[in-house]
């Protein structure tokens, strides 16, 4: 089996699942999910909870014995003694928790490295894996796994019909924890309005009849402060909407302008339009704090960001 460690919001979990699925397919084995982070790390915001159940993923959850066996555990002296005693008494269930081969593979770097695919069966993956290169061999299968499990609510279906009624482009603004969390603000950073204005102008040069559908985790602030010079619809979640409905709607637009958010990244990647144009910020991370050169796919257009 391959076990992948999940953490963060929906977009991050999708990357971690994607890398795990690709490695499992390469080894012709099963993928299991370690969701223990969501119980053990309360520091992140409420949207950081297990969220893949909205998609048609294969939900096989690793139990603690499997995690310990594949990942390996660091034993104290007393635990090593206890394991030896358990084996001598044939209490194999306890003893085996701390025995056998183990293979924790933590990401060697943030950008892609080919050695990732050399990892064998019975590997525990721990990393962010934010590049399509980590799952490229399984892309077609992954699109099936990342189809939406639940039907659209009427209000979502109405917005979907509106989007499909004419040339469209999704525009995603990420605010929220990027603005509130000091670490995120420094490492990732909030994109300036100038980036969006330039991206919209670029798309309008090529597609002059576009209507822009604006999505954000703080849509009221964006509508108040952003002054676009093109037709825009500020999309608001209504009762019974879920976060994944935004991905579903954004992926239905003809084109996309993404923020430096994995949530927006997946909406653009899942877009089935063969002629889509996606504009993404360059660099992905603020201030050179992280090497994000592989985050943006080669087919997307990189546009210098502003803060």
Secondary structure per residue as TSV (DSSP state, phi and psi in degrees):
chain	resnum	aa	ss	phi	psi
A	1	X	-	360.0	157.2
A	2	X	E	-111.4	130.8
A	3	X	E	-112.8	128.9
A	4	X	E	-114.3	134.5
A	5	X	E	-84.2	122.4
A	6	X	-	-101.0	140.4
A	7	X	-	-157.4	163.4
A	8	X	S	83.1	-163.0
A	9	X	S	-84.3	-171.7
A	10	X	H	-58.3	-45.4
A	11	X	H	-60.6	-44.6
A	12	X	H	-63.4	-42.6
A	13	X	H	-61.8	-35.4
A	14	X	H	-65.4	-40.1
A	15	X	H	-63.2	-43.7
A	16	X	H	-66.8	-38.9
A	17	X	H	-65.9	-43.4
A	18	X	H	-60.6	-46.1
A	19	X	H	-64.0	-42.1
A	20	X	H	-63.3	-41.5
A	21	X	H	-63.7	-42.9
A	22	X	H	-62.3	-41.8
A	23	X	H	-70.7	-36.9
A	24	X	H	-64.0	-41.8
A	25	X	H	-64.2	-39.5
A	26	X	H	-63.4	-35.4
A	27	X	T	-93.4	2.8
A	28	X	T	51.7	51.9
A	29	X	-	-137.4	-173.0
A	30	X	-	-98.6	156.6
A	31	X	E	-107.2	131.4
A	32	X	E	-123.5	154.4
A	33	X	E	-111.0	132.6
A	34	X	E	-100.9	110.9
A	35	X	-	-108.0	18.0
A	36	X	T	-65.3	-26.0
A	37	X	H	-57.1	-35.0
A	38	X	H	-71.7	-16.8
A	39	X	H	-93.8	-26.5
A	40	X	H	-101.0	-18.2
A	41	X	-	-120.1	94.9
A	42	X	T	-86.9	3.1
A	43	X	T	-73.5	-24.7
A	44	X	S	-87.4	167.7
A	45	X	-	-75.5	171.4
A	46	X	T	-61.6	-25.9
A	47	X	T	-73.2	-9.7
A	48	X	-	-88.4	79.7
A	49	X	S	-141.3	163.3
A	50	X	-	-55.8	127.8
A	51	X	-	-135.7	1.5
A	52	X	G	-73.6	-8.5
A	53	X	G	-66.8	-12.6
A	54	X	G	-75.3	-10.8
A	55	X	B	-112.9	164.8
A	56	X	T	-85.6	49.3
A	57	X	-	-81.0	164.4
A	58	X	-	-89.5	108.4
A	59	X	-	-93.8	91.4
A	60	X	-	-116.2	115.0
A	61	X	B	-96.7	129.4
A	62	X	-	-73.1	135.2
A	63	X	-	-86.0	166.4
A	64	X	H	-60.8	-37.7
A	65	X	H	-61.8	-40.1
A	66	X	H	-67.8	-40.9
A	67	X	H	-62.4	-47.2
A	68	X	H	-62.7	-40.7
A	69	X	H	-69.0	-41.5
A	70	X	H	-82.8	-42.3
A	71	X	H	-76.3	-35.0
A	72	X	-	88.3	149.3
A	73	X	-	-131.4	149.7
A	74	X	-	-90.8	114.5
A	75	X	-	-94.5	142.7
A	76	X	-	-77.1	170.0
A	77	X	H	-60.7	-42.2
A	78	X	H	-67.0	-33.5
A	79	X	H	-69.5	-38.1
A	80	X	H	-62.9	-41.0
A	81	X	H	-64.0	-43.0
A	82	X	H	-62.8	-38.8
A	83	X	H	-65.5	-39.7
A	84	X	H	-65.2	-40.6
A	85	X	H	-63.9	-42.1
A	86	X	H	-61.5	-41.0
A	87	X	H	-66.0	-40.3
A	88	X	H	-65.9	-27.3
A	89	X	T	-94.9	5.1
A	90	X	T	65.3	26.3
A	91	X	-	-86.6	70.7
A	92	X	H	-68.3	-28.5
A	93	X	H	-61.1	-40.6
A	94	X	H	-74.7	-43.7
A	95	X	H	-64.1	-40.8
A	96	X	G	-69.2	-16.7
A	97	X	G	-61.6	-26.7
A	98	X	G	-118.5	23.6
A	99	X	-	-134.3	171.0
A	100	X	S	90.3	169.5
A	101	X	-	-67.9	148.3
A	102	X	-	-136.5	152.3
A	103	X	-	-150.9	92.0
A	104	X	E	-86.2	121.3
A	105	X	E	-114.1	100.5
A	106	X	E	-87.0	146.3
A	107	X	-	-54.8	129.6
A	108	X	S	-76.8	-26.3
A	109	X	-	-159.3	164.0
A	110	X	S	-71.5	-45.0
A	111	X	S	-67.5	166.1
A	112	X	-	-66.3	146.0
A	113	X	-	-139.5	134.2
A	114	X	G	-61.0	-25.3
A	115	X	G	-64.2	-14.4
A	116	X	G	-52.9	-42.2
A	117	X	G	-79.5	0.2
A	118	X	G	-85.6	-6.3
A	119	X	-	-69.1	136.6
A	120	X	-	-85.0	178.3
A	121	X	S	-57.7	156.2
A	122	X	S	61.6	55.2
A	123	X	E	-119.5	138.7
A	124	X	E	-102.9	121.3
A	125	X	E	-98.4	132.0
A	126	X	E	-136.8	110.1
A	127	X	S	173.4	-178.8
A	128	X	-	-95.9	-36.1
A	129	X	-	57.6	42.7
A	130	X	-	-88.7	67.3
A	131	X	S	-158.9	138.9
A	132	X	G	-66.3	-15.2
A	133	X	G	-66.0	-24.2
A	134	X	G	-73.9	-14.6
A	135	X	T	-134.3	11.0
A	136	X	G	-52.5	-42.3
A	137	X	G	-63.1	-19.9
A	138	X	G	-110.5	20.4
A	139	X	H	-59.0	-45.1
A	140	X	H	-64.4	-43.4
A	141	X	H	-64.9	-38.8
A	142	X	H	-63.2	-36.3
A	143	X	H	-62.5	-32.4
A	144	X	H	-69.0	-44.1
A	145	X	H	-63.9	-32.8
A	146	X	T	-96.7	22.6
A	147	X	S	-78.4	160.0
A	148	X	B	-86.7	132.1
A	149	X	S	-75.1	-34.4
A	150	X	S	-107.7	147.3
A	151	X	-	-70.1	160.6
A	152	X	-	-74.0	140.7
A	153	X	-	-71.4	157.8
A	154	X	H	-54.0	-42.4
A	155	X	H	-65.3	-37.0
A	156	X	H	-68.1	-41.9
A	157	X	H	-62.9	-36.4
A	158	X	H	-64.1	-43.5
A	159	X	H	-67.1	-36.9
A	160	X	H	-60.8	-43.9
A	161	X	H	-63.0	-37.8
A	162	X	H	-65.6	-43.0
A	163	X	H	-62.0	-42.3
A	164	X	T	-78.4	-2.4
A	165	X	T	-81.0	-5.9
A	166	X	S	-171.9	175.9
A	167	X	-	-58.4	132.8
A	168	X	E	-141.9	156.5
A	169	X	E	-143.2	133.7
A	170	X	E	-85.8	139.9
A	171	X	E	-127.5	121.8
A	172	X	E	-114.6	125.2
A	173	X	E	-107.4	124.9
A	174	X	-	-104.3	120.1
A	175	X	-	-123.4	-111.8
A	176	X	T	47.9	-120.7
A	177	X	H	-68.1	-21.2
A	178	X	H	-63.7	-31.2
A	179	X	H	-90.5	-30.8
A	180	X	H	-87.8	-36.7
A	181	X	-	-85.2	116.6
A	182	X	H	-58.3	-37.5
A	183	X	H	-67.1	-46.4
A	184	X	H	-63.1	-39.0
A	185	X	H	-61.9	-37.1
A	186	X	H	-79.0	-43.1
A	187	X	H	-82.8	-41.3
A	188	X	T	-101.6	-55.1
A	189	X	-	84.9	147.3
A	190	X	-	-87.9	132.2
A	191	X	-	-74.8	141.6
A	192	X	-	-77.9	158.2
A	193	X	H	-62.2	-27.1
A	194	X	H	-61.7	-36.8
A	195	X	H	-57.0	-46.4
A	196	X	H	-68.3	-39.4
A	197	X	H	-62.2	-43.3
A	198	X	H	-68.0	-38.9
A	199	X	H	-65.6	-42.2
A	200	X	H	-64.6	-41.6
A	201	X	H	-62.7	-38.1
A	202	X	H	-65.5	-43.5
A	203	X	H	-67.2	-36.9
A	204	X	H	-66.9	-30.3
A	205	X	H	-60.4	-35.0
A	206	X	H	-95.0	-25.6
A	207	X	-	-139.3	79.5
A	208	X	T	-67.2	-14.2
A	209	X	T	-98.1	14.7
A	210	X	-	-67.1	145.2
A	211	X	E	-110.8	132.4
A	212	X	E	-96.7	129.8
A	213	X	E	-106.5	114.2
A	214	X	E	-96.6	127.7
A	215	X	E	-122.1	145.7
A	216	X	E	-164.8	158.2
A	217	X	T	-84.4	-0.3
A	218	X	T	-144.1	64.5
A	219	X	H	-64.9	-31.5
A	220	X	H	-64.2	-43.9
A	221	X	H	-66.6	-39.1
A	222	X	H	-64.9	-44.9
A	223	X	H	-65.7	-33.5
A	224	X	H	-70.5	-39.4
A	225	X	H	-102.7	-22.0
A	226	X	-	-94.3	131.3
A	227	X	-	-119.2	82.2
A	228	X	-	-72.8	153.0
A	229	X	S	-104.9	26.1
A	230	X	S	-141.1	160.4
A	231	X	-	-61.1	126.8
A	232	X	E	-133.5	145.0
A	233	X	E	-118.8	119.2
A	234	X	E	-89.2	110.3
A	235	X	-	-85.3	120.5
A	236	X	-	-110.0	137.4
A	237	X	-	-71.8	138.6
A	238	X	-	-116.0	-177.9
A	239	X	T	-54.0	136.5
A	240	X	T	77.7	3.3
A	241	X	-	-74.2	152.5
A	242	X	-	-123.8	164.7
A	243	X	H	-58.2	-39.4
A	244	X	H	-67.2	-18.7
A	245	X	H	-63.6	-31.9
A	246	X	H	-67.0	-41.8
A	247	X	H	-62.3	-42.5
A	248	X	H	-60.5	-44.7
A	249	X	H	-71.5	-42.8
A	250	X	H	-62.8	-38.8
A	251	X	H	-70.3	-15.3
A	252	X	H	-86.2	-11.9
A	253	X	S	-72.3	154.7
A	254	X	S	-67.1	-36.2
A	255	X	E	-138.1	175.5
A	256	X	E	-150.7	143.6
A	257	X	E	-118.1	113.9
A	258	X	-	-102.6	151.3
A	259	X	-	-84.5	178.7
A	260	X	S	-84.6	59.3
A	261	X	-	-131.4	134.3
A	262	X	H	-64.4	-27.5
A	263	X	H	-60.9	-49.0
A	264	X	H	-69.7	-35.3
A	265	X	H	-55.9	-47.7
A	266	X	H	-69.3	-33.3
A	267	X	H	-61.1	-41.1
A	268	X	H	-71.2	-40.4
A	269	X	H	-66.8	-35.1
A	270	X	T	-79.0	-8.2
A	271	X	-	-61.1	120.9
A	272	X	-	-84.3	-2.9
A	273	X	-	-66.9	115.7
A	274	X	T	-65.3	-22.2
A	275	X	T	-100.4	16.5
A	276	X	-	-64.9	147.9
A	277	X	-	-119.7	127.2
A	278	X	E	-118.2	129.5
A	279	X	E	-110.8	130.8
A	280	X	E	-131.7	153.8
A	281	X	E	-75.0	146.4
A	282	X	E	-134.1	120.3
A	283	X	S	-77.4	162.8
A	284	X	S	-68.4	-41.0
A	285	X	S	-101.4	155.4
A	286	X	G	-81.5	143.1
A	287	X	G	62.2	21.7
A	288	X	G	65.0	23.8
A	289	X	-	-76.2	-20.3
A	290	X	S	-144.7	146.0
A	291	X	-	-85.5	96.7
A	292	X	-	-105.0	26.6
A	293	X	T	-65.0	-23.4
A	294	X	T	-98.5	-0.2
A	295	X	T	-66.5	-46.6
A	296	X	S	-83.5	122.1
A	297	X	-	-60.2	153.3
A	298	X	T	-63.0	-28.0
A	299	X	T	-76.9	-11.8
A	300	X	S	-89.1	157.0
A	301	X	E	-91.9	127.0
A	302	X	E	-93.5	130.3
A	303	X	E	-122.8	128.5
A	304	X	E	-53.9	132.9
A	305	X	-	-86.3	161.7
A	306	X	-	-130.2	158.7
A	307	X	-	-123.6	360.0
